[in-house]
Amino acid sequence: MSFLLDYLKGILIGAGAILPGISSGVFCVIFGIYEKLVNSVLNLFHDFKKNFMSLLPLVFGGITGILLVGKLLNFLFSTYPMQTKACFIGLILGSIPALCKKANGKRGFRLHNTIFLLTTFLIGVLSIKLETIIPKLFNLEMSENYFFYLVLAGFLMSVGIVVPGVSSSIILMTLGVYNTYLNAISNVNLYVLLPIGIGVILGSFIFLKLIQFLLNNYYTETFYGIIGFVIGSVLILYPRN
């Protein structure tokens, strides 16, 4: 029963890795398994059997969630792009009060913490420009460049998987590969999914270490930074044509 429950949680966590504006990390926090998940991944080989069995249903559920939701989103973005984006903007804005409560839970509201929010929000504004500039830095028609660009995309995508409030799909949109990612999931295109997967694995270990350090030492400041990223992600989704 516990395996099935964790599998169902994994499906939602996997969906969070592909839904625009939704964070896998937020689902982990909601389910109360975020710290457990971080410790299981970072200490995988310290007690391999225990940590492996803890991660197994979540991983299988995550893969299921990505495959199921990927096909649906590919259809929605192709058929109803404006309406779909509007729905996800609503989901993003709706998650902000819960994140604010989390950020202020330990020390209460402190005005100076909004500096961190404004800084990450400005990064979100900058990412609108990066959405058109970054892909042009690579010649994506050349297969060798394309492979390494997808590894980079997966590496940066891992931030949205492990950091609560940061959407991995928004990061892929900024890099200009979100539609490619959706199509690859719908068609099980390993030429695209394999390099992204390599990047995700490499990035997850690095950013899990980083987020663990930040939350242990700068909990409130970190969450204010997360809120800034969340608000900035609205600008990525907002239709500009």
CYANA upper distance limits for C-alpha pairs under 8 A (distance plus 0.5 A):
  1 MET  CA      5 LEU  CA      6.70
  2 SER  CA      6 ASP  CA      6.67
  3 PHE  CA      7 TYR  CA      6.55
  3 PHE  CA     57 PRO  CA      6.38
  4 LEU  CA      8 LEU  CA      6.76
  4 LEU  CA     57 PRO  CA      7.83
  5 LEU  CA      9 LYS  CA      6.83
  6 ASP  CA     10 GLY  CA      6.55
  6 ASP  CA     57 PRO  CA      6.14
  6 ASP  CA     58 LEU  CA      6.18
  6 ASP  CA     61 GLY  CA      8.16
  7 TYR  CA     11 ILE  CA      6.92
  7 TYR  CA     57 PRO  CA      5.09
  7 TYR  CA     58 LEU  CA      5.73
  7 TYR  CA     59 VAL  CA      8.32
  7 TYR  CA     60 PHE  CA      7.13
  7 TYR  CA     61 GLY  CA      5.05
  7 TYR  CA     62 GLY  CA      8.33
  8 LEU  CA     12 LEU  CA      7.29
  8 LEU  CA     58 LEU  CA      8.37
  8 LEU  CA     61 GLY  CA      6.59
  9 LYS  CA     13 ILE  CA      6.76
  9 LYS  CA     31 PHE  CA      8.10
  9 LYS  CA     58 LEU  CA      7.24
  9 LYS  CA     61 GLY  CA      7.46
 10 GLY  CA     14 GLY  CA      6.45
 10 GLY  CA     57 PRO  CA      7.36
 10 GLY  CA     58 LEU  CA      4.66
 10 GLY  CA     59 VAL  CA      6.86
 10 GLY  CA     60 PHE  CA      7.47
 10 GLY  CA     61 GLY  CA      4.48
 10 GLY  CA     62 GLY  CA      5.00
 10 GLY  CA     63 ILE  CA      8.49
 10 GLY  CA     65 GLY  CA      7.72
 11 ILE  CA     15 ALA  CA      6.66
 11 ILE  CA     58 LEU  CA      8.06
 11 ILE  CA     60 PHE  CA      8.44
 11 ILE  CA     61 GLY  CA      4.76
 11 ILE  CA     62 GLY  CA      5.24
 11 ILE  CA     63 ILE  CA      7.74
 11 ILE  CA     64 THR  CA      6.37
 11 ILE  CA     65 GLY  CA      4.61
 11 ILE  CA     66 ILE  CA      8.02
 12 LEU  CA     16 GLY  CA      6.69
 12 LEU  CA     24 SER  CA      8.27
 12 LEU  CA     27 PHE  CA      7.62
 12 LEU  CA     61 GLY  CA      8.26
 12 LEU  CA     62 GLY  CA      7.59
 12 LEU  CA     65 GLY  CA      6.70
 13 ILE  CA     17 ALA  CA      7.16
 13 ILE  CA     23 SER  CA      8.44
 13 ILE  CA     24 SER  CA      5.26
 13 ILE  CA     25 GLY  CA      8.08
 13 ILE  CA     27 PHE  CA      6.41
 13 ILE  CA     28 CYS  CA      7.47
 13 ILE  CA     61 GLY  CA      8.34
 13 ILE  CA     62 GLY  CA      6.30
 13 ILE  CA     65 GLY  CA      7.80
 14 GLY  CA     18 ILE  CA      7.54
 14 GLY  CA     24 SER  CA      7.28
 14 GLY  CA     61 GLY  CA      7.37
 14 GLY  CA     62 GLY  CA      4.25
 14 GLY  CA     63 ILE  CA      6.68
 14 GLY  CA     64 THR  CA      7.66
 14 GLY  CA     65 GLY  CA      5.08
 14 GLY  CA     66 ILE  CA      5.55
 15 ALA  CA     19 LEU  CA      6.45
 15 ALA  CA     24 SER  CA      7.96
 15 ALA  CA     62 GLY  CA      7.65
 15 ALA  CA     65 GLY  CA      5.37
 15 ALA  CA     66 ILE  CA      5.90
 15 ALA  CA     69 VAL  CA      6.55
 16 GLY  CA     20 PRO  CA      8.47
 16 GLY  CA     22 ILE  CA      5.61
 16 GLY  CA     23 SER  CA      5.45
 16 GLY  CA     24 SER  CA      4.83
 16 GLY  CA     25 GLY  CA      8.48
 16 GLY  CA     27 PHE  CA      7.85
 16 GLY  CA    161 ILE  CA      8.40
 16 GLY  CA    167 SER  CA      8.14
 17 ALA  CA     22 ILE  CA      7.84
 17 ALA  CA     23 SER  CA      6.90
 17 ALA  CA     24 SER  CA      5.98
 17 ALA  CA     66 ILE  CA      7.62
 17 ALA  CA    160 GLY  CA      7.82
 17 ALA  CA    161 ILE  CA      6.55
 17 ALA  CA    167 SER  CA      7.66
 17 ALA  CA    168 SER  CA      6.30
 17 ALA  CA    169 SER  CA      7.05
 18 ILE  CA     22 ILE  CA      8.28
 18 ILE  CA     66 ILE  CA      6.94
 18 ILE  CA     69 VAL  CA      7.88
 18 ILE  CA     70 GLY  CA      7.38
 18 ILE  CA    168 SER  CA      7.48
 18 ILE  CA    169 SER  CA      5.93
 19 LEU  CA     23 SER  CA      8.37
 19 LEU  CA     69 VAL  CA      8.31
 19 LEU  CA     73 LEU  CA      8.31
 19 LEU  CA     88 PHE  CA      8.49
 19 LEU  CA    167 SER  CA      8.41
 19 LEU  CA    169 SER  CA      6.80
 20 PRO  CA     88 PHE  CA      6.74
 20 PRO  CA    167 SER  CA      7.03
 20 PRO  CA    168 SER  CA      8.21
 20 PRO  CA    169 SER  CA      5.56
 20 PRO  CA    170 ILE  CA      6.30
 20 PRO  CA    237 LEU  CA      8.40
 21 GLY  CA     88 PHE  CA      6.54
 21 GLY  CA     89 ILE  CA      7.49
 21 GLY  CA     91 LEU  CA      7.48
 21 GLY  CA     92 ILE  CA      5.82
 21 GLY  CA    166 VAL  CA      8.13
 21 GLY  CA    167 SER  CA      5.70
 21 GLY  CA    169 SER  CA      7.53
 21 GLY  CA    170 ILE  CA      6.88
 21 GLY  CA    230 VAL  CA      7.93
 21 GLY  CA    233 SER  CA      7.25
 21 GLY  CA    234 VAL  CA      8.07
 22 ILE  CA     26 VAL  CA      8.17
 22 ILE  CA     88 PHE  CA      8.44
 22 ILE  CA     91 LEU  CA      7.93
 22 ILE  CA     92 ILE  CA      7.31
 22 ILE  CA    165 GLY  CA      7.82
 22 ILE  CA    166 VAL  CA      8.08
 22 ILE  CA    167 SER  CA      5.89
 22 ILE  CA    169 SER  CA      8.46
 23 SER  CA     27 PHE  CA      7.33
 23 SER  CA    160 GLY  CA      6.67
 23 SER  CA    161 ILE  CA      7.06
 23 SER  CA    163 VAL  CA      8.22
 23 SER  CA    164 PRO  CA      6.54
 23 SER  CA    165 GLY  CA      5.82
 23 SER  CA    166 VAL  CA      6.07
 23 SER  CA    167 SER  CA      5.09
 23 SER  CA    168 SER  CA      7.38
 24 SER  CA     28 CYS  CA      6.94
 24 SER  CA    160 GLY  CA      7.55
 24 SER  CA    161 ILE  CA      5.68
 24 SER  CA    162 VAL  CA      7.49
 24 SER  CA    163 VAL  CA      8.43
 24 SER  CA    164 PRO  CA      7.36
 24 SER  CA    167 SER  CA      8.01
 25 GLY  CA     29 VAL  CA      6.77
 25 GLY  CA     34 TYR  CA      7.52
 25 GLY  CA    160 GLY  CA      7.82
 25 GLY  CA    161 ILE  CA      6.37
 25 GLY  CA    162 VAL  CA      5.85
 25 GLY  CA    163 VAL  CA      5.89
 25 GLY  CA    164 PRO  CA      4.36
 25 GLY  CA    165 GLY  CA      7.09
 25 GLY  CA    166 VAL  CA      8.25
 26 VAL  CA     30 ILE  CA      6.66
 26 VAL  CA    163 VAL  CA      8.40
 26 VAL  CA    164 PRO  CA      5.04
 26 VAL  CA    165 GLY  CA      6.21
 27 PHE  CA     31 PHE  CA      6.61
 27 PHE  CA    164 PRO  CA      8.47
 28 CYS  CA     32 GLY  CA      6.64
 28 CYS  CA     33 ILE  CA      5.82
 28 CYS  CA     34 TYR  CA      5.19
 28 CYS  CA    164 PRO  CA      8.40
 29 VAL  CA     33 ILE  CA      6.71
 29 VAL  CA     34 TYR  CA      5.61
 29 VAL  CA    164 PRO  CA      7.81
 33 ILE  CA     37 LEU  CA      6.35
 34 TYR  CA     38 VAL  CA      6.70
 35 GLU  CA     39 ASN  CA      6.64
 36 LYS  CA     40 SER  CA      6.57
 37 LEU  CA     41 VAL  CA      6.74
 37 LEU  CA     55 LEU  CA      7.90
 38 VAL  CA     42 LEU  CA      6.64
 38 VAL  CA    208 LEU  CA      7.11
 38 VAL  CA    212 GLN  CA      8.24
 39 ASN  CA     43 ASN  CA      6.23
 39 ASN  CA     44 LEU  CA      8.41
 40 SER  CA     44 LEU  CA      5.94
 40 SER  CA     51 ASN  CA      5.55
 40 SER  CA     52 PHE  CA      8.23
 40 SER  CA     54 SER  CA      7.84
 40 SER  CA     55 LEU  CA      7.66
 41 VAL  CA     51 ASN  CA      7.86
 41 VAL  CA     55 LEU  CA      8.36
 41 VAL  CA    205 PHE  CA      8.23
 42 LEU  CA    205 PHE  CA      7.49
 42 LEU  CA    208 LEU  CA      8.01
 42 LEU  CA    209 LYS  CA      8.04
 43 ASN  CA     47 ASP  CA      7.53
 43 ASN  CA     48 PHE  CA      8.47
 43 ASN  CA     51 ASN  CA      7.99
 44 LEU  CA     48 PHE  CA      5.74
 44 LEU  CA     51 ASN  CA      5.99
 44 LEU  CA     52 PHE  CA      7.27
 45 PHE  CA     51 ASN  CA      8.46
 47 ASP  CA     51 ASN  CA      6.64
 48 PHE  CA     52 PHE  CA      6.16
 49 LYS  CA     53 MET  CA      6.59
 50 LYS  CA     54 SER  CA      6.72
 51 ASN  CA     55 LEU  CA      6.68
 52 PHE  CA     56 LEU  CA      6.41
 53 MET  CA     57 PRO  CA      8.00
 54 SER  CA     58 LEU  CA      8.16
 55 LEU  CA     59 VAL  CA      6.55
 56 LEU  CA     60 PHE  CA      6.75
 57 PRO  CA     61 GLY  CA      6.43
 58 LEU  CA     62 GLY  CA      6.42
 59 VAL  CA     63 ILE  CA      6.77
 60 PHE  CA     64 THR  CA      6.79
 61 GLY  CA     65 GLY  CA      6.59
 62 GLY  CA     66 ILE  CA      6.72
 63 ILE  CA     67 LEU  CA      6.78
 64 THR  CA     68 LEU  CA      6.58
 65 GLY  CA     69 VAL  CA      6.37
 66 ILE  CA     70 GLY  CA      6.11
 66 ILE  CA    185 ILE  CA      8.12
 67 LEU  CA     71 LYS  CA      7.15
 67 LEU  CA    185 ILE  CA      6.66
 67 LEU  CA    186 SER  CA      7.55
 68 LEU  CA     72 LEU  CA      7.36
 69 VAL  CA     73 LEU  CA      6.56
 70 GLY  CA     74 ASN  CA      6.57
 70 GLY  CA    182 LEU  CA      6.19
 70 GLY  CA    183 ASN  CA      8.48
 70 GLY  CA    185 ILE  CA      6.42
 70 GLY  CA    186 SER  CA      6.55
 71 LYS  CA     75 PHE  CA      7.00
 71 LYS  CA    182 LEU  CA      7.88
 71 LYS  CA    185 ILE  CA      7.66
 71 LYS  CA    186 SER  CA      5.49
 72 LEU  CA     76 LEU  CA      6.80
 73 LEU  CA     77 PHE  CA      6.42
 73 LEU  CA    182 LEU  CA      7.92
 74 ASN  CA     78 SER  CA      6.69
 74 ASN  CA    179 ASN  CA      8.23
 74 ASN  CA    182 LEU  CA      6.29
 74 ASN  CA    183 ASN  CA      7.16
 74 ASN  CA    186 SER  CA      7.80
 75 PHE  CA     79 THR  CA      6.48
 76 LEU  CA     80 TYR  CA      5.75
 76 LEU  CA     81 PRO  CA      7.00
 76 LEU  CA     84 THR  CA      6.97
 77 PHE  CA     81 PRO  CA      4.87
 77 PHE  CA     84 THR  CA      6.92
 80 TYR  CA     84 THR  CA      6.46
 81 PRO  CA     85 LYS  CA      6.65
 82 MET  CA     86 ALA  CA      6.70
 82 MET  CA    239 PRO  CA      7.60
 83 GLN  CA     87 CYS  CA      6.81
 84 THR  CA     88 PHE  CA      7.00
 85 LYS  CA     89 ILE  CA      6.71
 85 LYS  CA    237 LEU  CA      6.52
 85 LYS  CA    238 TYR  CA      7.59
 85 LYS  CA    239 PRO  CA      8.21
 86 ALA  CA     90 GLY  CA      6.92
 86 ALA  CA    238 TYR  CA      8.13
 87 CYS  CA     91 LEU  CA      6.95
 88 PHE  CA     92 ILE  CA      6.68
 88 PHE  CA    237 LEU  CA      8.46
 89 ILE  CA     93 LEU  CA      6.80
 89 ILE  CA    234 VAL  CA      6.31
 89 ILE  CA    237 LEU  CA      7.38
 89 ILE  CA    238 TYR  CA      8.07
 90 GLY  CA     94 GLY  CA      6.51
 91 LEU  CA     95 SER  CA      6.90
 92 ILE  CA     96 ILE  CA      7.48
 92 ILE  CA    230 VAL  CA      7.26
 92 ILE  CA    231 ILE  CA      8.01
 92 ILE  CA    234 VAL  CA      7.54
 93 LEU  CA    231 ILE  CA      7.73
 93 LEU  CA    234 VAL  CA      8.46
 95 SER  CA     99 LEU  CA      7.05
 96 ILE  CA    100 CYS  CA      6.67
 96 ILE  CA    227 ILE  CA      7.23
 96 ILE  CA    230 VAL  CA      8.00
 96 ILE  CA    231 ILE  CA      8.41
 97 PRO  CA    101 LYS  CA      6.73
 98 ALA  CA    102 LYS  CA      6.78
 99 LEU  CA    103 ALA  CA      6.58
 99 LEU  CA    165 GLY  CA      8.17
 99 LEU  CA    223 PHE  CA      7.75
 99 LEU  CA    227 ILE  CA      7.17
100 CYS  CA    104 ASN  CA      6.65
100 CYS  CA    223 PHE  CA      8.37
100 CYS  CA    224 TYR  CA      8.09
100 CYS  CA    227 ILE  CA      7.85
101 LYS  CA    105 GLY  CA      6.30
102 LYS  CA    223 PHE  CA      7.99
103 ALA  CA    108 GLY  CA      8.49
103 ALA  CA    219 TYR  CA      8.02
103 ALA  CA    220 THR  CA      5.61
103 ALA  CA    221 GLU  CA      8.28
103 ALA  CA    223 PHE  CA      5.63
103 ALA  CA    224 TYR  CA      6.80
104 ASN  CA    108 GLY  CA      4.83
104 ASN  CA    109 PHE  CA      5.82
104 ASN  CA    220 THR  CA      7.21
106 LYS  CA    220 THR  CA      8.02
107 ARG  CA    220 THR  CA      8.23
110 ARG  CA    114 THR  CA      8.25
113 ASN  CA    117 LEU  CA      7.58
113 ASN  CA    220 THR  CA      8.18
113 ASN  CA    221 GLU  CA      6.55
113 ASN  CA    224 TYR  CA      7.08
114 THR  CA    118 LEU  CA      6.62
114 THR  CA    224 TYR  CA      7.19
115 ILE  CA    119 THR  CA      6.62
116 PHE  CA    120 THR  CA      6.86
116 PHE  CA    221 GLU  CA      6.92
116 PHE  CA    222 THR  CA      8.29
116 PHE  CA    224 TYR  CA      6.32
116 PHE  CA    225 GLY  CA      5.45
116 PHE  CA    228 GLY  CA      7.88
117 LEU  CA    121 PHE  CA      6.53
117 LEU  CA    224 TYR  CA      5.48
117 LEU  CA    225 GLY  CA      5.20
117 LEU  CA    226 ILE  CA      7.79
117 LEU  CA    227 ILE  CA      6.65
117 LEU  CA    228 GLY  CA      4.72
117 LEU  CA    229 PHE  CA      8.12
118 LEU  CA    122 LEU  CA      6.63
118 LEU  CA    225 GLY  CA      8.37
118 LEU  CA    228 GLY  CA      6.60
119 THR  CA    123 ILE  CA      7.00
119 THR  CA    225 GLY  CA      7.88
119 THR  CA    228 GLY  CA      7.71
120 THR  CA    124 GLY  CA      6.85
120 THR  CA    225 GLY  CA      6.08
120 THR  CA    226 ILE  CA      7.93
120 THR  CA    228 GLY  CA      5.35
120 THR  CA    229 PHE  CA      5.81
120 THR  CA    232 GLY  CA      8.05
121 PHE  CA    125 VAL  CA      6.91
121 PHE  CA    228 GLY  CA      4.82
121 PHE  CA    229 PHE  CA      5.93
121 PHE  CA    230 VAL  CA      8.36
121 PHE  CA    231 ILE  CA      6.96
121 PHE  CA    232 GLY  CA      5.34
122 LEU  CA    126 LEU  CA      6.65
122 LEU  CA    232 GLY  CA      7.73
123 ILE  CA    127 SER  CA      6.63
123 ILE  CA    229 PHE  CA      8.02
123 ILE  CA    232 GLY  CA      7.95
124 GLY  CA    128 ILE  CA      7.47
124 GLY  CA    228 GLY  CA      8.30
124 GLY  CA    229 PHE  CA      6.53
124 GLY  CA    231 ILE  CA      8.34
124 GLY  CA    232 GLY  CA      4.73
124 GLY  CA    233 SER  CA      6.52
124 GLY  CA    235 LEU  CA      7.83
124 GLY  CA    236 ILE  CA      8.22
125 VAL  CA    129 LYS  CA      8.13
125 VAL  CA    232 GLY  CA      6.57
125 VAL  CA    235 LEU  CA      7.35
126 LEU  CA    130 LEU  CA      6.94
127 SER  CA    131 GLU  CA      6.43
127 SER  CA    174 THR  CA      6.58
127 SER  CA    236 ILE  CA      8.03
128 ILE  CA    132 THR  CA      7.87
128 ILE  CA    174 THR  CA      7.30
128 ILE  CA    235 LEU  CA      7.67
128 ILE  CA    236 ILE  CA      6.44
129 LYS  CA    133 ILE  CA      6.78
130 LEU  CA    134 ILE  CA      5.80
130 LEU  CA    174 THR  CA      6.78
130 LEU  CA    175 LEU  CA      7.78
131 GLU  CA    135 PRO  CA      7.84
131 GLU  CA    173 MET  CA      7.31
131 GLU  CA    174 THR  CA      4.58
131 GLU  CA    175 LEU  CA      6.00
131 GLU  CA    176 GLY  CA      6.47
132 THR  CA    136 LYS  CA      7.65
132 THR  CA    174 THR  CA      8.24
132 THR  CA    175 LEU  CA      8.46
132 THR  CA    176 GLY  CA      7.84
133 ILE  CA    137 LEU  CA      7.32
134 ILE  CA    138 PHE  CA      7.97
134 ILE  CA    175 LEU  CA      6.68
134 ILE  CA    176 GLY  CA      8.38
135 PRO  CA    139 ASN  CA      8.35
135 PRO  CA    140 LEU  CA      8.00
135 PRO  CA    175 LEU  CA      6.68
135 PRO  CA    176 GLY  CA      6.70
138 PHE  CA    145 ASN  CA      7.12
138 PHE  CA    146 TYR  CA      8.14
138 PHE  CA    149 TYR  CA      7.93
139 ASN  CA    145 ASN  CA      6.92
139 ASN  CA    146 TYR  CA      7.80
140 LEU  CA    145 ASN  CA      6.63
140 LEU  CA    146 TYR  CA      5.39
140 LEU  CA    149 TYR  CA      8.43
141 GLU  CA    145 ASN  CA      8.39
141 GLU  CA    146 TYR  CA      7.48
142 MET  CA    146 TYR  CA      6.59
143 SER  CA    147 PHE  CA      6.63
144 GLU  CA    148 PHE  CA      7.10
145 ASN  CA    149 TYR  CA      6.53
146 TYR  CA    150 LEU  CA      6.66
147 PHE  CA    151 VAL  CA      6.91
147 PHE  CA    192 VAL  CA      8.13
147 PHE  CA    195 PRO  CA      6.68
148 PHE  CA    152 LEU  CA      6.73
148 PHE  CA    195 PRO  CA      7.77
149 TYR  CA    153 ALA  CA      6.64
150 LEU  CA    154 GLY  CA      6.61
150 LEU  CA    192 VAL  CA      7.58
150 LEU  CA    195 PRO  CA      6.14
150 LEU  CA    196 ILE  CA      5.76
150 LEU  CA    199 GLY  CA      8.11
151 VAL  CA    155 PHE  CA      6.61
151 VAL  CA    195 PRO  CA      5.24
151 VAL  CA    196 ILE  CA      5.41
151 VAL  CA    197 GLY  CA      7.96
151 VAL  CA    198 ILE  CA      6.70
151 VAL  CA    199 GLY  CA      4.95
151 VAL  CA    200 VAL  CA      8.28
152 LEU  CA    156 LEU  CA      6.74
152 LEU  CA    196 ILE  CA      8.06
152 LEU  CA    199 GLY  CA      6.52
153 ALA  CA    157 MET  CA      6.36
153 ALA  CA    171 ILE  CA      8.48
153 ALA  CA    172 LEU  CA      7.04
153 ALA  CA    175 LEU  CA      7.35
153 ALA  CA    177 VAL  CA      8.27
153 ALA  CA    196 ILE  CA      6.92
153 ALA  CA    199 GLY  CA      7.44
154 GLY  CA    158 SER  CA      6.75
154 GLY  CA    195 PRO  CA      7.74
154 GLY  CA    196 ILE  CA      4.65
154 GLY  CA    197 GLY  CA      6.68
154 GLY  CA    198 ILE  CA      7.47
154 GLY  CA    199 GLY  CA      4.66
154 GLY  CA    200 VAL  CA      5.07
154 GLY  CA    203 GLY  CA      8.06
155 PHE  CA    159 VAL  CA      8.09
155 PHE  CA    196 ILE  CA      7.87
155 PHE  CA    198 ILE  CA      8.21
155 PHE  CA    199 GLY  CA      4.46
155 PHE  CA    200 VAL  CA      5.29
155 PHE  CA    201 ILE  CA      7.94
155 PHE  CA    202 LEU  CA      6.90
155 PHE  CA    203 GLY  CA      5.04
155 PHE  CA    204 SER  CA      8.03
156 LEU  CA    160 GLY  CA      8.22
156 LEU  CA    168 SER  CA      8.38
156 LEU  CA    171 ILE  CA      7.56
156 LEU  CA    199 GLY  CA      8.11
156 LEU  CA    200 VAL  CA      7.97
156 LEU  CA    203 GLY  CA      7.26
157 MET  CA    161 ILE  CA      7.27
157 MET  CA    168 SER  CA      5.21
157 MET  CA    169 SER  CA      7.78
157 MET  CA    171 ILE  CA      6.47
157 MET  CA    172 LEU  CA      7.04
157 MET  CA    200 VAL  CA      6.98
157 MET  CA    203 GLY  CA      8.47
158 SER  CA    162 VAL  CA      6.74
158 SER  CA    168 SER  CA      7.22
158 SER  CA    199 GLY  CA      8.15
158 SER  CA    200 VAL  CA      5.42
158 SER  CA    201 ILE  CA      8.08
158 SER  CA    203 GLY  CA      5.92
158 SER  CA    204 SER  CA      5.75
158 SER  CA    207 PHE  CA      7.97
159 VAL  CA    163 VAL  CA      6.17
159 VAL  CA    166 VAL  CA      7.59
159 VAL  CA    168 SER  CA      7.19
159 VAL  CA    203 GLY  CA      7.73
159 VAL  CA    204 SER  CA      7.59
159 VAL  CA    207 PHE  CA      6.83
160 GLY  CA    164 PRO  CA      7.74
160 GLY  CA    165 GLY  CA      7.97
160 GLY  CA    166 VAL  CA      5.10
160 GLY  CA    167 SER  CA      5.06
160 GLY  CA    168 SER  CA      4.38
160 GLY  CA    169 SER  CA      8.09
160 GLY  CA    171 ILE  CA      7.88
161 ILE  CA    166 VAL  CA      8.12
161 ILE  CA    167 SER  CA      7.71
161 ILE  CA    168 SER  CA      6.47
161 ILE  CA    204 SER  CA      8.18
162 VAL  CA    204 SER  CA      7.17
162 VAL  CA    207 PHE  CA      7.55
162 VAL  CA    208 LEU  CA      6.78
162 VAL  CA    211 ILE  CA      8.41
163 VAL  CA    207 PHE  CA      8.49
163 VAL  CA    208 LEU  CA      8.43
163 VAL  CA    211 ILE  CA      7.34
163 VAL  CA    226 ILE  CA      8.46
164 PRO  CA    226 ILE  CA      7.73
165 GLY  CA    226 ILE  CA      6.20
165 GLY  CA    227 ILE  CA      7.33
165 GLY  CA    229 PHE  CA      7.94
165 GLY  CA    230 VAL  CA      6.46
166 VAL  CA    226 ILE  CA      7.02
166 VAL  CA    229 PHE  CA      6.81
166 VAL  CA    230 VAL  CA      6.62
167 SER  CA    171 ILE  CA      7.14
167 SER  CA    230 VAL  CA      8.22
167 SER  CA    233 SER  CA      8.36
168 SER  CA    172 LEU  CA      6.88
169 SER  CA    173 MET  CA      6.69
169 SER  CA    178 TYR  CA      7.09
170 ILE  CA    174 THR  CA      6.75
170 ILE  CA    233 SER  CA      6.93
170 ILE  CA    236 ILE  CA      7.41
170 ILE  CA    237 LEU  CA      8.27
171 ILE  CA    175 LEU  CA      6.88
172 LEU  CA    176 GLY  CA      6.61
172 LEU  CA    177 VAL  CA      5.93
172 LEU  CA    178 TYR  CA      5.34
173 MET  CA    177 VAL  CA      6.54
173 MET  CA    178 TYR  CA      5.45
173 MET  CA    179 ASN  CA      8.41
173 MET  CA    236 ILE  CA      7.97
174 THR  CA    236 ILE  CA      7.77
177 VAL  CA    181 TYR  CA      6.57
178 TYR  CA    182 LEU  CA      6.75
179 ASN  CA    183 ASN  CA      6.66
180 THR  CA    184 ALA  CA      6.58
180 THR  CA    192 VAL  CA      8.36
181 TYR  CA    185 ILE  CA      6.80
181 TYR  CA    192 VAL  CA      7.66
181 TYR  CA    193 LEU  CA      7.89
182 LEU  CA    186 SER  CA      6.76
183 ASN  CA    187 ASN  CA      6.64
183 ASN  CA    189 ASN  CA      8.38
184 ALA  CA    188 VAL  CA      5.88
184 ALA  CA    189 ASN  CA      5.04
184 ALA  CA    190 LEU  CA      7.83
184 ALA  CA    192 VAL  CA      6.69
184 ALA  CA    193 LEU  CA      7.05
185 ILE  CA    189 ASN  CA      7.05
185 ILE  CA    193 LEU  CA      7.90
188 VAL  CA    193 LEU  CA      8.12
189 ASN  CA    193 LEU  CA      6.69
190 LEU  CA    194 LEU  CA      5.74
191 TYR  CA    195 PRO  CA      7.77
192 VAL  CA    196 ILE  CA      7.06
193 LEU  CA    197 GLY  CA      6.40
194 LEU  CA    198 ILE  CA      6.76
195 PRO  CA    199 GLY  CA      6.80
196 ILE  CA    200 VAL  CA      6.67
197 GLY  CA    201 ILE  CA      6.75
198 ILE  CA    202 LEU  CA      6.85
199 GLY  CA    203 GLY  CA      6.45
200 VAL  CA    204 SER  CA      6.31
201 ILE  CA    205 PHE  CA      7.26
202 LEU  CA    206 ILE  CA      7.29
203 GLY  CA    207 PHE  CA      6.43
204 SER  CA    208 LEU  CA      6.21
205 PHE  CA    209 LYS  CA      6.86
206 ILE  CA    210 LEU  CA      6.94
207 PHE  CA    211 ILE  CA      6.42
208 LEU  CA    212 GLN  CA      6.47
209 LYS  CA    213 PHE  CA      6.80
210 LEU  CA    214 LEU  CA      6.73
211 ILE  CA    215 LEU  CA      6.45
212 GLN  CA    216 ASN  CA      6.58
213 PHE  CA    217 ASN  CA      6.64
213 PHE  CA    218 TYR  CA      8.50
214 LEU  CA    218 TYR  CA      5.57
214 LEU  CA    219 TYR  CA      6.86
214 LEU  CA    222 THR  CA      6.93
215 LEU  CA    219 TYR  CA      4.74
215 LEU  CA    220 THR  CA      8.36
215 LEU  CA    222 THR  CA      7.01
218 TYR  CA    222 THR  CA      6.38
219 TYR  CA    223 PHE  CA      6.89
220 THR  CA    224 TYR  CA      6.81
221 GLU  CA    225 GLY  CA      6.79
222 THR  CA    226 ILE  CA      6.79
223 PHE  CA    227 ILE  CA      6.75
224 TYR  CA    228 GLY  CA      6.90
225 GLY  CA    229 PHE  CA      6.96
226 ILE  CA    230 VAL  CA      6.78
227 ILE  CA    231 ILE  CA      6.78
228 GLY  CA    232 GLY  CA      6.58
229 PHE  CA    233 SER  CA      6.57
230 VAL  CA    234 VAL  CA      7.61
231 ILE  CA    235 LEU  CA      8.22
232 GLY  CA    236 ILE  CA      7.78
233 SER  CA    237 LEU  CA      7.25
234 VAL  CA    238 TYR  CA      6.56
